[in-house]
Amino acid sequence: MKYENSKSAILIFLILVSIVLTWNLWTYQPNFDMMENYDYVAEVTLKEKQELQEIISPDLALFHHNGQHYGTTNAVDLDKMMDSLRKWSFYDITNYSDQVEDIKELVHGNGNAEIVFPADVPIEIYRSVLKFEEKRIPAFNFNRIVINVENSEKGNGTVYFISSDYQNVYRSHISPDLLNDFNRDFFKNAGQYQRYFAFEPTEQRTVFIPDGKLEMMEYTYLPVILNSEAFKEALFSDPSFVQRGTISNGEEYSDVSSKMTINNNTNMLHYVNPNVESNYVDNSYDLLMRSIDFINGHGGWTDPYRYVAIDVKRKSVKFRLYSVDGYPVFNESGMSEIQEVWGRDEITKYVRPNIALELPLTAEMVNVTLPSGSEALEYLKSRKSFKPELLEQLVLGYRMARNTDENKLILLEPAWFYRYNQSWGQITKEDLGGLLHGLE
C-alpha cells in the first residue's frame, strides 16, 4: 500500500514539474536589452563602401567633331555622360571583329565619340551598370565605348564596345532618340572641351594628346593616418592570435602564416600571406569582382581610387588614386596605388598607402601653367632611345610628393606622364631639359 502511494506521489510531482516547465516555455521572453549590450565583433570598416560605377569608370572622353578632336578628363563631365549611358537600353549585341575594315576609322572617325576606360573591363561585371535587353550576351572585355553619333545606321543608334588591343569589337544598338539626346547634350557642344591632336606611333594605333597651354591646380594636403588596428582586424583571419611588434621606421603585425608591415616613412602598408595556394588562374571577371569586394569589405576606398590594371596570369589587380578634378596621381613608392594579388580563395599580397588625403589646405592651392602637349611629345621624340611605336599614352596628371619644408604635408604637383612599353614615366617642367624619372 505504501509502495502504491509513493508511486502516485512521484507521478503527481512529475506532472506538476512538467506543467511548470511548459508554462515557462510558453511565457518566456528573452532580455533583448542585455543581448544588445553584450560585446561582439563588429564589421571593420575604414570608410563607406563604393558603388561599382565609382570604381570602374572612364578617365577620358573624346569627340571627333567637324574634323577636329576634343576631349575631357573632368570627373564631373564624365559622370554626366555615364549617367546618360546608364539610362540607355542596349540590344542586338554581336561580335563585329571580323567585319572591321579600318579600325582607326571605326574608332576615331569623324562623327564619333569615345568614352575611354584606363583598363579592360569584363562586360559581365558592367552589366550591373549598363542595361542590356537580352538576358544572355557574349562574354568579352572592353576599354572604350564608341558612339557613332553622326553616321549610325538608319533607324538605329550604333554603339561599339572595343578592347584595348582592338582585337575584340562588339556592336550594339540603342534607340535613335537616345542618340539624339547624347548629340544634343554632349557631342554638339564638343568645342567647349580641350582640343586634342593625334599622334600615330603605328598604323594600328593613335595617341590623342591635349593641345595648347594647359592650366592645373597644385594641391597641398595634411594627410590622415589610417588606423593600423582596423587593418589588422580586417586582414587577419583570427586577429586575437596576431602579435604586434615595433620595427625600424614602423610596426609589424604577424601570426603563424601572415604578416602586415607598416612603414611610417613611406606611409605604405604591406600584407603578405605566402601559404595560400597559388596554382589557380581566375578569369578577369572573377578576379576583378573579388578584388573590389575585398576592399569594400573593410571600407578600404579611403580616397577616390579607380580600377586601372589587371593581370589574370599573375592574379593581380591595381587601383589608382585620382584627383578631385579627374587626373591620375602617381608616386615613385606606390603611395597612390592599391594593389592586390590573389591565390585560390584568399589574398596573398595587399599593398596600399596607410594615409588618406582628407584635409586640403586651400590657402596653399596654386594655379600652374604647364608646357603644351606638343612640347612634351617633342621632348620624348628628341631622346635617342625613344621608339615611337612603344608610346602608348601621354597624359596630364599629378605627382604625389612630400613637402620638403614640412615632411608631414603631401603635395600633388602637376606634370606630364607617359606610358611607354607598358611602364609609366614622368616629365616635369624642369625635365623638359633634363632626365626623365621612371615610375613603377
C-alpha positions as CSV (number, residue, x, y, z in Angstrom):
1,M,0.0,0.0,0.0
2,K,2.8,2.4,0.9
3,Y,4.6,1.5,-2.4
4,E,1.5,2.4,-4.4
5,N,1.2,5.7,-2.5
6,S,4.8,6.6,-3.2
7,K,4.4,5.9,-6.9
8,S,1.3,8.2,-7.0
9,A,3.2,11.0,-5.2
10,I,6.1,10.8,-7.6
11,L,3.8,10.8,-10.6
12,I,1.9,13.9,-9.3
13,F,5.3,15.6,-8.7
14,L,6.5,14.9,-12.2
15,I,3.2,16.2,-13.7
16,L,3.5,19.4,-11.7
17,V,7.1,19.9,-12.8
18,S,6.0,19.3,-16.4
19,I,3.3,21.9,-16.1
20,V,5.7,24.5,-14.7
21,L,8.3,23.9,-17.4
22,T,5.7,24.1,-20.1
23,W,4.3,27.4,-18.7
24,N,7.8,28.9,-18.5
25,L,8.5,27.8,-22.1
26,W,5.3,29.4,-23.4
27,T,5.7,32.7,-21.4
28,Y,9.5,33.1,-21.8
29,Q,10.6,36.4,-23.3
30,P,14.4,36.9,-23.9
31,N,16.0,40.0,-22.5
32,F,16.9,41.8,-25.7
33,D,18.4,44.8,-23.8
34,M,21.0,42.5,-22.3
35,M,21.8,41.0,-25.6
36,E,22.2,44.4,-27.3
37,N,24.7,45.4,-24.7
38,Y,26.7,42.3,-25.0
39,D,30.2,42.8,-26.5
40,Y,30.6,41.4,-30.1
41,V,33.0,41.9,-33.0
42,A,31.5,44.4,-35.4
43,E,32.3,44.6,-39.1
44,V,35.6,46.5,-39.6
45,T,35.2,49.5,-42.0
46,L,37.6,52.4,-42.6
47,K,35.3,54.2,-44.9
48,E,32.0,53.7,-46.7
49,K,31.6,51.1,-49.4
50,Q,31.7,52.3,-53.0
51,E,29.4,51.5,-55.9
52,L,30.8,49.7,-58.9
53,Q,30.4,52.7,-61.3
54,E,32.6,54.8,-58.9
55,I,35.5,52.3,-59.0
56,I,35.2,51.2,-62.7
57,S,34.8,54.5,-64.5
58,P,36.3,56.2,-67.6
59,D,39.0,58.8,-67.3
60,L,38.7,60.3,-70.8
61,A,36.0,61.2,-73.3
62,L,37.0,62.1,-76.9
63,F,34.8,63.8,-79.5
64,H,35.8,63.7,-83.2
65,H,33.7,66.6,-84.4
66,N,33.9,68.7,-87.6
67,G,37.4,67.4,-88.4
68,Q,38.7,68.3,-85.0
69,H,39.4,66.3,-81.8
70,Y,38.2,67.5,-78.4
71,G,38.3,65.8,-75.1
72,T,37.8,66.0,-71.3
73,T,39.1,64.2,-68.3
74,N,37.0,66.2,-65.9
75,A,35.3,64.0,-63.4
76,V,32.0,66.0,-63.4
77,D,31.7,65.9,-67.2
78,L,32.4,62.2,-67.3
79,D,29.9,61.4,-64.5
80,K,27.2,63.3,-66.5
81,M,28.0,61.3,-69.6
82,M,27.9,58.0,-67.8
83,D,24.7,59.0,-66.0
84,S,23.2,59.4,-69.5
85,L,24.6,56.0,-70.7
86,R,23.2,54.2,-67.6
87,K,19.7,55.2,-68.8
88,W,20.2,53.6,-72.2
89,S,19.0,50.1,-73.2
90,F,21.5,48.2,-75.4
91,Y,20.2,45.5,-77.7
92,D,21.3,43.2,-80.5
93,I,24.9,42.7,-79.3
94,T,27.1,40.8,-81.8
95,N,30.7,40.1,-82.5
96,Y,31.8,42.6,-85.2
97,S,35.5,41.9,-85.1
98,D,35.8,40.1,-88.4
99,Q,33.8,42.8,-90.2
100,V,36.0,45.7,-89.4
101,E,37.8,47.1,-92.4
102,D,39.5,50.1,-90.9
103,I,39.8,50.1,-87.1
104,K,41.1,53.6,-86.9
105,E,38.2,55.0,-88.8
106,L,35.7,52.9,-86.8
107,V,37.1,54.2,-83.5
108,H,38.4,57.7,-84.3
109,G,36.4,58.6,-87.4
110,N,34.7,62.0,-87.7
111,G,31.3,62.0,-86.0
112,N,32.3,59.5,-83.3
113,A,32.5,59.9,-79.5
114,E,34.8,57.7,-77.4
115,I,34.5,57.0,-73.7
116,V,37.8,55.5,-72.6
117,F,38.5,53.4,-69.5
118,P,42.0,53.0,-68.0
119,A,41.9,49.2,-68.4
120,D,39.9,46.4,-70.0
121,V,36.5,45.8,-68.3
122,P,34.7,42.5,-68.4
123,I,31.2,43.1,-69.8
124,E,29.8,40.7,-67.2
125,I,30.8,43.0,-64.4
126,Y,29.5,46.1,-66.1
127,R,26.0,44.6,-66.7
128,S,25.1,46.0,-63.3
129,V,26.0,49.5,-64.5
130,L,24.6,49.4,-68.1
131,K,21.3,47.9,-69.2
132,F,21.0,45.2,-71.8
133,E,17.8,43.9,-73.2
134,E,19.0,40.4,-73.8
135,K,19.3,38.1,-70.7
136,R,22.4,36.5,-72.3
137,I,25.1,38.4,-74.1
138,P,28.6,37.3,-75.3
139,A,31.4,37.4,-72.8
140,F,34.1,40.0,-73.8
141,N,36.3,42.7,-72.4
142,F,36.3,46.4,-73.5
143,N,38.2,49.6,-72.6
144,R,36.2,52.0,-74.7
145,I,32.7,52.7,-75.7
146,V,32.5,54.2,-79.2
147,I,29.2,56.0,-80.0
148,N,28.6,56.5,-83.7
149,V,26.8,59.9,-83.3
150,E,26.6,61.2,-86.9
151,N,26.9,58.0,-89.0
152,S,24.7,55.4,-87.4
153,E,22.5,53.1,-89.4
154,K,19.1,54.3,-90.4
155,G,16.6,53.7,-87.7
156,N,19.2,52.7,-85.1
157,G,21.9,54.2,-82.9
158,T,25.1,52.2,-83.1
159,V,27.5,51.7,-80.2
160,Y,30.7,49.7,-80.2
161,F,32.5,48.0,-77.3
162,I,36.2,47.7,-78.1
163,S,39.1,46.1,-76.3
164,S,42.4,47.9,-75.6
165,D,44.2,45.8,-78.2
166,Y,41.4,46.5,-80.8
167,Q,41.1,42.7,-81.4
168,N,37.6,42.4,-79.9
169,V,34.9,44.7,-81.4
170,Y,31.3,44.2,-80.4
171,R,28.4,46.1,-82.0
172,S,25.2,47.0,-80.3
173,H,22.2,49.3,-80.9
174,I,20.3,51.9,-79.0
175,S,17.1,53.9,-79.7
176,P,17.7,56.8,-82.1
177,D,16.0,59.1,-79.6
178,L,18.7,58.3,-77.0
179,L,21.4,59.0,-79.6
180,N,19.8,62.4,-80.4
181,D,19.8,63.2,-76.7
182,F,23.5,62.4,-76.5
183,N,24.2,64.5,-79.6
184,R,22.3,67.5,-78.1
185,D,23.7,67.3,-74.6
186,F,27.3,66.5,-75.4
187,F,28.5,66.0,-78.9
188,K,27.3,69.2,-80.4
189,N,29.0,71.1,-77.6
190,A,32.4,69.4,-78.1
191,G,34.0,72.7,-78.9
192,Q,33.8,73.7,-75.2
193,Y,36.2,71.0,-74.2
194,Q,40.0,70.9,-74.5
195,R,41.4,70.5,-78.0
196,Y,43.5,67.3,-78.7
197,F,45.8,66.4,-81.5
198,A,46.5,63.0,-82.9
199,F,49.9,61.2,-82.9
200,E,50.2,57.9,-84.8
201,P,53.0,55.8,-83.4
202,T,51.9,52.8,-85.5
203,E,49.5,52.1,-88.4
204,Q,47.1,50.5,-86.0
205,R,47.2,52.9,-83.0
206,T,46.6,56.6,-82.5
207,V,47.5,58.5,-79.3
208,F,45.4,61.6,-78.6
209,I,47.2,64.4,-76.6
210,P,45.9,67.6,-75.1
211,D,46.9,70.6,-77.2
212,G,48.0,74.2,-76.3
213,K,49.0,75.7,-73.0
214,L,47.3,73.9,-70.1
215,E,46.5,75.1,-66.5
216,M,46.1,72.8,-63.5
217,M,45.9,73.4,-59.7
218,E,48.7,72.4,-57.4
219,Y,47.3,70.9,-54.1
220,T,48.7,70.6,-50.6
221,Y,47.2,68.1,-48.1
222,L,47.6,67.3,-44.5
223,P,47.2,63.5,-44.6
224,V,45.2,61.5,-42.1
225,I,47.0,58.4,-40.8
226,L,44.7,55.3,-41.1
227,N,44.1,53.0,-38.1
228,S,46.5,50.1,-38.1
229,E,44.4,48.1,-35.7
230,A,41.5,48.4,-38.1
231,F,43.6,46.8,-40.9
232,K,44.7,44.1,-38.5
233,E,41.1,43.2,-37.7
234,A,40.2,43.2,-41.4
235,L,43.1,41.3,-42.9
236,F,43.9,38.5,-40.4
237,S,41.6,35.5,-40.2
238,D,41.9,35.5,-36.3
239,P,43.1,38.9,-35.0
240,S,43.3,37.5,-31.4
241,F,46.4,35.5,-32.4
242,V,48.2,38.4,-34.1
243,Q,51.3,39.7,-32.4
244,R,52.4,43.3,-32.8
245,G,56.0,44.4,-32.8
246,T,57.9,47.6,-33.4
247,I,60.5,47.7,-36.2
248,S,62.7,50.4,-37.7
249,N,60.5,53.1,-39.2
250,G,57.3,51.4,-38.4
251,E,55.4,48.5,-36.9
252,E,54.7,44.9,-37.8
253,Y,51.8,42.5,-37.2
254,S,52.1,38.8,-37.7
255,D,50.5,35.4,-37.0
256,V,51.7,31.9,-37.9
257,S,51.3,32.4,-41.7
258,S,50.7,36.1,-42.4
259,K,52.5,39.4,-41.9
260,M,51.5,43.1,-42.2
261,T,54.2,45.7,-42.2
262,I,53.6,49.5,-42.0
263,N,56.4,51.9,-42.9
264,N,55.9,55.3,-41.3
265,N,58.4,56.9,-43.6
266,T,56.8,55.8,-46.9
267,N,53.3,55.5,-45.4
268,M,52.9,52.1,-47.1
269,L,51.2,49.0,-45.8
270,H,52.3,45.6,-47.0
271,Y,50.3,42.5,-46.2
272,V,51.5,39.0,-47.3
273,N,50.0,35.6,-46.8
274,P,52.6,33.3,-48.6
275,N,51.0,30.0,-47.6
276,V,47.9,30.5,-49.7
277,E,47.5,28.1,-52.6
278,S,48.5,30.0,-55.8
279,N,48.3,27.5,-58.7
280,Y,44.9,28.8,-59.8
281,V,44.0,31.2,-62.6
282,D,40.8,33.3,-62.4
283,N,39.1,34.8,-65.3
284,S,39.1,38.6,-65.4
285,Y,35.5,38.9,-64.1
286,D,36.1,36.8,-61.0
287,L,39.4,38.4,-60.3
288,L,38.2,41.9,-60.6
289,M,34.9,41.3,-58.7
290,R,36.8,39.6,-55.9
291,S,39.3,42.4,-55.6
292,I,36.6,45.1,-55.4
293,D,34.6,43.1,-52.8
294,F,37.7,42.6,-50.7
295,I,38.3,46.3,-50.4
296,N,34.6,47.1,-49.9
297,G,34.6,44.5,-47.1
298,H,36.8,46.7,-44.9
299,G,35.9,50.1,-46.4
300,G,39.3,50.5,-48.0
301,W,38.3,53.2,-50.5
302,T,39.8,55.9,-48.3
303,D,40.2,58.2,-51.3
304,P,38.8,58.3,-54.9
305,Y,40.6,55.2,-56.3
306,R,39.8,53.8,-59.8
307,Y,40.5,50.4,-61.4
308,V,43.4,50.8,-63.8
309,A,45.1,47.5,-64.4
310,I,44.6,43.7,-64.3
311,D,46.9,40.8,-64.9
312,V,45.0,37.5,-64.9
313,K,48.1,35.3,-65.2
314,R,49.7,36.9,-62.2
315,K,46.3,37.2,-60.5
316,S,46.9,40.9,-59.8
317,V,44.6,44.0,-59.9
318,K,45.6,47.6,-59.4
319,F,43.6,50.7,-58.4
320,R,45.0,54.2,-58.7
321,L,44.2,57.4,-56.9
322,Y,42.6,60.2,-58.9
323,S,42.4,63.9,-58.0
324,V,39.1,65.6,-57.3
325,D,39.2,67.1,-60.9
326,G,39.8,63.7,-62.5
327,Y,43.6,63.4,-63.1
328,P,45.6,60.3,-62.3
329,V,48.1,60.5,-59.4
330,F,51.5,58.8,-59.5
331,N,54.1,58.2,-56.8
332,E,57.5,56.5,-57.1
333,S,56.9,54.5,-53.9
334,G,53.4,53.3,-54.9
335,M,51.8,55.7,-52.4
336,S,49.0,56.5,-54.9
337,E,48.0,52.9,-55.6
338,I,46.3,49.9,-54.2
339,Q,47.5,46.5,-55.4
340,E,46.1,43.0,-54.8
341,V,47.5,39.6,-55.6
342,W,45.2,36.6,-55.2
343,G,45.6,32.9,-54.5
344,R,42.8,30.3,-54.9
345,D,40.4,31.7,-52.3
346,E,42.5,34.2,-50.3
347,I,44.5,37.3,-50.9
348,T,48.3,36.6,-50.9
349,K,49.5,40.2,-51.2
350,Y,47.9,43.6,-50.4
351,V,49.9,46.8,-50.8
352,R,48.5,50.2,-50.2
353,P,49.1,53.6,-48.5
354,N,48.0,54.0,-44.9
355,I,47.1,57.6,-45.3
356,A,44.0,59.5,-46.7
357,L,44.1,62.9,-48.3
358,E,41.1,64.3,-46.4
359,L,42.4,67.8,-45.4
360,P,43.3,70.0,-48.4
361,L,45.0,73.3,-47.4
362,T,43.0,75.7,-49.6
363,A,45.4,78.6,-48.7
364,E,48.2,76.6,-50.3
365,M,46.5,75.9,-53.6
366,V,48.4,77.3,-56.6
367,N,47.4,77.6,-60.3
368,V,50.2,76.2,-62.6
369,T,50.6,76.6,-66.3
370,L,52.2,73.5,-67.9
371,P,54.1,73.1,-71.2
372,S,51.9,72.1,-74.1
373,G,51.3,68.6,-75.3
374,S,53.3,69.3,-78.4
375,E,56.3,70.3,-76.3
376,A,56.1,67.2,-74.2
377,L,55.8,65.0,-77.2
378,E,58.8,66.7,-79.0
379,Y,60.9,66.2,-75.9
380,L,60.2,62.5,-75.9
381,K,60.9,62.2,-79.6
382,S,64.2,64.0,-79.2
383,R,65.6,61.3,-76.9
384,K,68.0,59.0,-78.8
385,S,66.5,55.8,-77.2
386,F,62.9,56.8,-77.9
387,K,60.9,54.4,-80.1
388,P,57.6,56.0,-81.2
389,E,55.9,52.6,-81.6
390,L,56.3,51.9,-77.9
391,L,54.5,55.1,-76.8
392,E,51.0,54.1,-75.5
393,Q,49.8,57.3,-73.7
394,L,50.8,60.9,-73.0
395,V,48.6,62.4,-70.3
396,L,48.4,65.1,-67.7
397,G,48.4,64.0,-64.0
398,Y,49.8,64.6,-60.6
399,R,53.0,63.5,-58.9
400,M,52.5,62.8,-55.2
401,A,55.4,64.1,-53.2
402,R,56.2,65.2,-49.6
403,N,56.7,68.9,-48.8
404,T,60.4,69.2,-48.2
405,D,59.9,72.0,-45.7
406,E,57.3,70.2,-43.7
407,N,57.5,66.4,-44.1
408,K,54.0,65.8,-42.8
409,L,52.4,67.6,-45.8
410,I,51.6,65.9,-49.1
411,L,51.9,67.8,-52.4
412,L,50.1,67.0,-55.7
413,E,52.3,68.5,-58.4
414,P,51.0,68.8,-62.0
415,A,53.2,67.1,-64.6
416,W,53.1,65.2,-67.9
417,F,53.1,61.4,-67.7
418,Y,53.6,58.9,-70.5
419,R,53.1,55.2,-70.8
420,Y,55.9,53.6,-72.7
421,N,56.4,49.9,-73.3
422,Q,53.8,49.1,-70.5
423,S,55.5,51.3,-67.9
424,W,54.8,54.8,-66.7
425,G,57.3,57.7,-66.8
426,Q,57.2,61.4,-65.8
427,I,58.1,64.6,-67.5
428,T,58.1,67.7,-65.3
429,K,58.7,71.3,-66.4
430,E,62.3,71.0,-65.2
431,D,62.7,67.7,-67.1
432,L,62.0,69.3,-70.4
433,G,65.7,70.0,-70.4
434,G,66.8,67.1,-68.2
435,L,66.3,63.5,-67.3
436,L,63.1,61.5,-67.1
437,H,62.0,60.0,-63.8
438,G,60.8,56.4,-64.0
439,L,57.7,55.2,-62.2
440,E,56.6,51.7,-61.2
